[in-house]
């Protein structure tokens, strides 16, 4: 569109171009110079010089929109259809919104404006009857499964759903949808898995499902037999703990207490003895000459234990044993426990004298050192079948003749200070003498 068409047309333009240039005002010299006429709606044909009417309906796009544009000499007019009204500023036919002109529809209906008209529609929850009325709809009957799996309750112009456990209504209460129970984290010590209308708890290790469906602790100590054997089972949340008894240690899987082999863990446990592993403990087996003291084998000091060891000699303790050192005139017995006089006992001739329950034998002992006799009294204990007697021999070799030794009991031999205990054995035609409990053969 040219500036002349915009500014010279009837009641069309007020300005032209970008940025806007104001059109000259009609009946002014500027208007006459541009348009060739002082009145709008005309222009001068520059070739013929004639005044020509401007056809605004053809030259001006969009004029009389929604209506009919009718050109007139020096102007134009718009005829608008029913339901429209002419806008002289926009030069178009505008729709009339009948719904804004008060209530035009029946009860329970909504007015819907349309181009050049309007329409009445029943509100949601109502239905249109042949008589033109809007009556309540019973959605529960029209749509039997609308609230499935809940219950449908009809209301005036609407309805609502009552949903069972595991479901919830939509914001408008028109449907029952699954409720995601896992959003509230109901499982605690487990993983929640939502299902339609419900949920499942997948419990962690050490937990189990309760009657409420959540996860509770398993008391392994009371439900699992043989757990923490050889120890004490202590239940903990989701687990348990084995406290082992002395002599046991926890297995790699932490479920039982196994025996500790003290002999292998501490090779020197028993010192010089032999370590014997036992269930939950161990035992030290000591060799001869050793005794057990505070779980280890220690040497026995035989010299301090018995005063009879190495009699008439010197006792020297050694590791696990001892030695007897005999003075001059004595020699070590075969057992190594006594020092014996080299000329203490000799051949004997005997005389018998029988008493009721005991036999006293009188021996004359011939001293190898000279023709001196020493009288010895013997006590024969209980029976002639015994092969041993206990006697008292005089240690004083300077005495001549004989001495008589008395015994306090037929079953006990007691020697005087100057006499020594001697045991004689008869057998195989050979008479042997013993000093104390040591053997000495003649």
ROKE-453139 format. One line per 2 residues: their letters; for each residue z, y negated, x negated of C-alpha. Coordinates in Angstrom, 3 decimals, m for minus. Layout:
% ROKE-453139
a> Z:Y:X  ...
***
This chain:
% ROKE-453139
xx> 0.000:0.000:0.000  m0.992:m3.394:m1.255
xx> 1.169:m6.463:m1.257  m1.097:m8.037:1.356
xx> m0.663:m5.115:3.779  3.073:m4.994:3.226
xx> 3.753:m8.679:3.629  1.035:m9.688:6.124
xx> 1.553:m6.877:8.707  3.470:m7.611:11.872
xx> 7.205:m7.162:11.465  6.746:m4.754:8.560
xx> 7.597:m5.984:5.107  10.202:m8.288:3.728
xx> 9.650:m7.549:0.021  7.233:m5.618:m2.181
xx> 6.976:m3.821:m5.507  9.654:m2.749:m8.001
xx> 11.613:m4.729:m8.755  11.296:m6.259:m5.317
xx> 9.287:m9.426:m4.891  10.194:m11.282:m1.711
xx> 7.333:m11.703:0.707  6.450:m15.281:1.701
xx> 7.728:m16.474:5.046  5.126:m16.691:7.862
xx> 3.777:m20.134:8.773  4.143:m21.350:5.190
xx> 1.442:m22.302:2.707  2.417:m19.322:0.469
xx> 2.000:m16.947:3.439  m1.393:m18.557:4.338
xx> m2.636:m18.291:0.753  m1.700:m14.561:0.585
xx> m2.716:m13.516:4.086  m5.449:m16.117:4.966
xx> m3.545:m16.909:8.138  m0.219:m18.465:8.880
xx> 0.556:m15.780:11.511  1.535:m12.196:10.635
xx> m0.609:m9.310:11.823  m3.867:m10.718:10.396
xx> m5.659:m11.065:7.089  m8.942:m12.861:5.991
xx> m11.826:m10.683:4.892  m12.811:m12.204:1.558
xx> m16.444:m11.166:1.915  m17.102:m12.427:5.439
xx> m14.293:m14.961:5.773  m13.412:m13.526:9.145
xx> m9.852:m13.107:10.461  m9.231:m9.385:10.946
xx> m6.390:m7.733:12.846  m4.194:m5.414:10.760
xx> m3.908:m1.917:12.317  m0.253:m1.220:11.416
xx> m0.365:2.282:13.013  m2.999:3.299:10.477
xx> m2.080:1.265:7.454  1.704:1.625:7.470
xx> 2.867:5.235:6.761  5.731:6.590:8.924
xx> 5.668:3.800:11.447  6.815:4.938:14.934
xx> 7.998:8.317:13.632  8.992:10.743:16.482
xx> 7.049:8.465:18.866  3.549:7.066:19.523
xx> 2.278:3.965:17.673  m0.027:1.719:19.692
xx> m1.920:m1.031:17.786  m2.187:m4.415:19.408
xx> m4.019:m7.631:18.431  m1.792:m9.204:15.813
xx> 0.943:m6.562:16.244  1.796:m2.997:17.376
xx> 4.307:m1.192:19.551  6.082:2.183:19.555
xx> 6.493:4.339:22.629  9.402:6.823:22.175
xx> 9.714:10.063:24.206  12.688:10.972:26.386
xx> 15.797:11.539:24.284  14.687:9.014:21.620
xx> 15.209:5.304:21.197  13.227:2.828:19.081
xx> 14.873:1.406:15.961  13.212:m1.963:15.321
xx> 14.610:m2.148:11.834  13.397:1.268:10.680
xx> 10.332:1.112:12.940  10.942:4.708:14.119
xx> 12.032:6.573:17.248  15.575:7.887:16.695
xx> 17.112:10.871:18.527  19.745:10.058:21.127
xx> 22.935:12.199:20.599  23.756:12.982:24.211
xx> 26.891:14.899:23.134  28.425:11.590:22.107
xx> 28.101:10.189:25.589  31.191:11.815:27.097
xx> 31.555:15.417:28.382  28.182:16.680:29.364
xx> 28.938:20.440:29.325  31.078:22.714:31.515
xx> 34.603:23.902:30.659  34.993:26.168:27.620
xx> 31.553:25.118:26.373  30.439:23.099:23.352
xx> 27.682:20.516:23.374  24.983:21.130:20.787
xx> 22.667:18.141:20.134  18.985:18.855:19.693
xx> 16.015:16.552:18.829  15.370:14.626:21.998
xx> 17.842:16.755:23.998  21.047:18.826:23.897
xx> 22.315:22.333:24.744  25.612:23.700:26.059
xx> 26.941:26.851:24.402  30.094:28.761:25.312
xx> 32.849:28.545:22.783  33.739:31.522:20.599
xx> 35.604:34.047:22.703  33.757:33.085:25.901
xx> 30.600:34.377:27.524  27.965:32.583:29.646
xx> 27.699:33.835:33.210  24.647:33.644:35.474
xx> 26.442:30.971:37.444  26.519:28.771:34.368
xx> 30.212:29.241:33.635  31.906:30.134:30.350
xx> 34.468:32.895:30.950  36.796:34.693:28.508
xx> 35.342:37.655:26.576  37.399:40.816:26.110
xx> 36.449:41.532:22.498  38.672:44.646:22.434
xx> 36.487:46.269:25.156  33.194:44.930:23.896
xx> 33.871:46.141:20.313  36.220:49.162:20.461
xx> 36.544:49.566:16.664  36.822:45.894:15.833
xx> 40.410:46.213:14.550  40.074:49.743:13.175
xx> 42.415:51.281:12.029  44.712:48.782:13.728
xx> 45.311:47.755:17.357  43.274:45.082:19.160
xx> 45.132:42.593:21.387  42.942:40.432:23.724
xx> 43.804:36.756:24.041  42.323:33.885:26.052
xx> 39.157:32.985:24.248  40.061:35.204:21.310
xx> 41.856:38.373:20.120  44.091:39.462:17.293
xx> 44.569:42.629:15.261  47.862:44.392:14.580
xx> 47.410:46.423:11.386  49.299:49.553:10.220
xx> 51.111:49.936:6.882  48.760:49.671:3.945
xx> 46.503:47.186:5.758  46.555:43.459:6.397
xx> 44.621:41.120:8.719  41.995:38.696:7.572
xx> 42.965:35.004:7.703  41.525:34.704:11.208
xx> 43.216:37.993:12.257  39.885:39.397:13.347
xx> 39.903:42.537:11.165  42.223:44.945:9.353
xx> 41.415:45.299:5.677  43.003:47.438:2.982
xx> 46.060:45.948:1.290  46.063:46.237:m2.499
xx> 49.693:47.322:m3.024  49.139:47.361:m6.783
xx> 49.225:43.544:m6.763  53.018:43.654:m6.353
xx> 53.324:46.265:m9.172  55.333:48.841:m7.208
xx> 55.237:51.640:m9.810  57.443:50.110:m12.487
xx> 57.242:52.784:m15.193  53.750:53.929:m14.315
xx> 50.171:52.847:m13.570  49.314:51.893:m9.981
xx> 46.075:53.183:m8.436  45.120:51.625:m5.127
xx> 43.747:53.810:m2.337  42.514:52.965:1.188
xx> 45.647:52.198:3.167  47.991:53.325:0.409
xx> 48.432:53.697:m3.375  49.391:56.265:m6.015
xx> 51.644:55.928:m9.045  50.565:57.643:m12.261
xx> 53.912:57.851:m14.059  54.349:57.439:m17.803
xx> 55.612:60.301:m19.970  59.308:60.879:m19.247
xx> 59.064:59.656:m15.632  58.265:61.335:m12.316
xx> 57.364:60.278:m8.766  60.286:59.732:m6.398
xx> 60.276:60.224:m2.618  59.471:56.498:m2.349
xx> 56.345:56.955:m4.457  57.570:54.942:m7.441
xx> 58.327:56.276:m10.945  61.897:57.239:m11.879
xx> 63.367:58.605:m15.100  63.392:62.374:m15.738
xx> 66.768:63.697:m16.905  65.376:66.145:m19.451
xx> 68.883:67.255:m20.453  69.598:68.722:m17.017
xx> 66.115:69.939:m16.087  64.843:71.569:m19.288
xx> 66.708:74.660:m20.441  67.109:75.221:m24.180
xx> 66.574:71.551:m24.996  68.565:70.336:m28.031
xx> 69.765:73.862:m28.840  72.526:73.741:m31.507
xx> 73.177:70.096:m30.636  74.004:67.676:m27.846
xx> 71.328:66.299:m25.482  71.655:62.612:m24.526
xx> 69.354:61.342:m21.766  67.608:57.996:m22.209
xx> 65.234:55.989:m19.998  61.924:57.804:m20.194
xx> 63.084:60.093:m22.985  66.043:61.929:m24.511
xx> 67.864:62.213:m27.828  69.186:65.286:m29.637
xx> 72.376:64.822:m31.673  72.595:67.897:m33.890
xx> 75.772:69.758:m34.799  76.940:69.943:m38.405
xx> 74.710:72.245:m40.404  71.623:71.534:m38.270
xx> 68.808:69.002:m38.380  66.267:67.784:m35.833
xx> 62.932:69.601:m35.658  59.661:67.706:m36.064
xx> 59.038:67.610:m32.297  62.593:66.323:m31.690
xx> 63.378:69.001:m29.096  65.686:71.438:m30.923
xx> 68.124:71.444:m33.821  67.188:73.876:m36.583
xx> 69.433:75.353:m39.243  69.760:73.532:m42.565
xx> 69.373:75.868:m45.552  72.124:74.362:m47.665
xx> 71.392:76.841:m50.442  67.824:75.494:m50.784
xx> 68.695:71.831:m50.240  71.536:71.852:m52.813
xx> 70.840:74.658:m55.300  74.158:74.170:m57.137
xx> 76.316:74.265:m54.011  78.395:77.301:m54.988
xx> 78.712:76.536:m58.670  78.725:79.850:m60.510
xx> 78.644:81.910:m57.304  75.875:83.109:m55.001
xx> 75.001:80.909:m52.021  74.320:82.794:m48.760
xx> 72.753:80.726:m45.976  74.107:81.344:m42.471
xx> 73.294:79.904:m39.036  74.675:76.354:m39.093
xx> 76.593:76.874:m42.319  76.626:78.821:m45.588
xx> 78.927:81.095:m47.572  79.725:81.236:m51.283
xx> 80.045:84.766:m52.705  82.050:84.517:m55.913
xx> 81.764:86.991:m58.813  84.716:88.877:m60.251
xx> 86.986:86.476:m62.099  86.242:83.578:m59.778
xx> 87.768:82.309:m56.516  86.483:80.021:m53.747
xx> 87.863:76.486:m53.793  86.492:73.646:m51.689
xx> 83.152:75.417:m51.096  82.544:76.243:m54.774
xx> 83.417:79.128:m57.098  85.949:78.313:m59.801
xx> 87.305:80.409:m62.637  90.529:82.399:m62.036
xx> 93.125:81.781:m64.741  94.393:85.353:m64.921
xx> 96.906:84.386:m67.580  98.779:82.077:m65.204
xx> 98.430:84.292:m62.133  100.421:87.343:m63.374
xx> 103.125:87.638:m66.029  102.399:91.353:m66.419
xx> 98.951:90.742:m67.873  98.834:91.197:m71.677
xx> 102.500:92.305:m71.758  103.771:92.322:m75.354
xx> 100.693:90.265:m76.304  99.048:86.857:m75.834
xx> 96.736:86.195:m72.887  93.670:83.983:m73.500
xx> 91.746:82.843:m70.426  87.923:82.851:m70.519
xx> 85.249:81.859:m67.981  85.392:84.625:m65.379
xx> 87.739:86.859:m67.398  90.509:86.897:m70.046
xx> 91.351:88.472:m73.399  94.571:90.112:m74.584
xx> 95.563:89.490:m78.213  98.059:92.202:m79.293
xx> 100.595:91.714:m82.142  101.010:94.079:m85.099
xx> 102.253:97.515:m84.093  100.521:97.337:m80.709
xx> 97.050:98.156:m79.531  95.044:97.170:m76.437
xx> 94.965:99.675:m73.596  91.685:101.075:m72.341
xx> 91.792:98.792:m69.311  92.383:95.783:m71.516
xx> 95.408:94.722:m69.446  98.344:95.759:m71.705
xx> 99.437:95.968:m75.321  100.818:99.471:m76.042
xx> 103.211:100.527:m78.827  101.406:102.907:m81.157
xx> 104.461:105.318:m81.329  106.143:104.909:m77.982
xx> 105.825:108.293:m76.263  105.677:111.810:m77.802
xx> 105.742:115.441:m76.856  108.512:116.444:m74.541
xx> 110.383:119.582:m73.644  111.766:119.637:m70.182
xx> 114.615:120.959:m68.107  114.501:121.111:m64.302
xx> 117.221:120.284:m61.896  116.461:120.351:m58.136
xx> 118.114:118.044:m55.615  117.530:117.936:m51.763
xx> 114.664:115.410:m51.417  114.081:114.393:m55.001
xx> 113.881:116.116:m58.315  115.432:114.642:m61.383
xx> 113.717:115.904:m64.503  115.517:115.614:m67.763
xx> 113.294:115.168:m70.744  114.207:115.146:m74.346
xx> 111.716:112.937:m76.078  111.124:113.705:m79.659
xx> 110.576:110.560:m81.628  107.783:110.912:m84.050
xx> 109.551:108.613:m86.429  112.518:111.069:m87.035
xx> 114.789:113.815:m85.658  116.389:111.561:m83.085
xx> 116.487:112.323:m79.373  116.411:109.915:m76.543
xx> 117.408:111.195:m73.101  115.213:109.968:m70.265
xx> 115.814:110.450:m66.555  112.823:110.650:m64.203
xx> 112.572:110.168:m60.539  110.047:112.480:m58.859
xx> 108.898:110.801:m55.677  108.882:112.994:m52.530
xx> 106.893:116.029:m53.738  106.177:118.246:m56.767
xx> 102.464:117.880:m55.886  102.319:114.345:m57.350
xx> 100.858:114.183:m60.812  102.706:110.996:m61.842
xx> 106.349:110.059:m62.453  107.959:106.740:m63.215
xx> 110.581:106.631:m65.959  112.528:104.266:m68.130
xx> 112.139:104.673:m71.911  114.507:103.147:m74.376
xx> 113.024:100.465:m76.521  115.821:100.660:m78.991
xx> 114.706:103.224:m81.563  117.900:102.819:m83.640
xx> 120.002:104.579:m81.046  120.871:108.282:m81.657
xx> 121.765:110.940:m79.142  120.926:110.287:m75.530
xx> 121.517:107.820:m72.737  121.603:108.477:m69.001
xx> 119.733:106.019:m66.720  120.791:105.793:m63.077
xx> 118.383:105.014:m60.168  119.410:103.055:m57.066
xx> 117.168:105.078:m54.709  115.198:108.330:m54.752
xx> 112.121:106.152:m53.988  112.652:103.365:m56.530
xx> 112.857:103.323:m60.286  114.791:100.425:m61.862
xx> 114.980:100.093:m65.613  117.747:98.445:m67.606
xx> 117.103:95.499:m69.846  116.519:97.602:m72.965
xx> 114.236:100.091:m71.216  110.567:99.966:m70.440
xx> 108.754:101.342:m67.392  106.622:104.379:m68.293
xx> 104.403:106.595:m66.126  103.799:110.208:m67.142
xx> 100.969:112.330:m65.812  100.760:116.136:m65.983
xx> 97.398:117.844:m65.684  95.067:120.263:m67.494
xx> 97.767:121.259:m69.971  97.751:117.805:m71.466
xx> 100.730:115.425:m71.199  99.780:111.781:m71.237
xx> 102.039:108.749:m71.113  101.482:105.400:m69.542
xx> 103.125:102.154:m70.427  103.233:100.134:m67.190
xx> 99.919:100.969:m65.524  97.960:101.448:m68.794
xx> 96.753:104.921:m69.892  97.684:106.222:m73.326
xx> 96.619:109.792:m74.174  98.427:112.039:m76.784
***
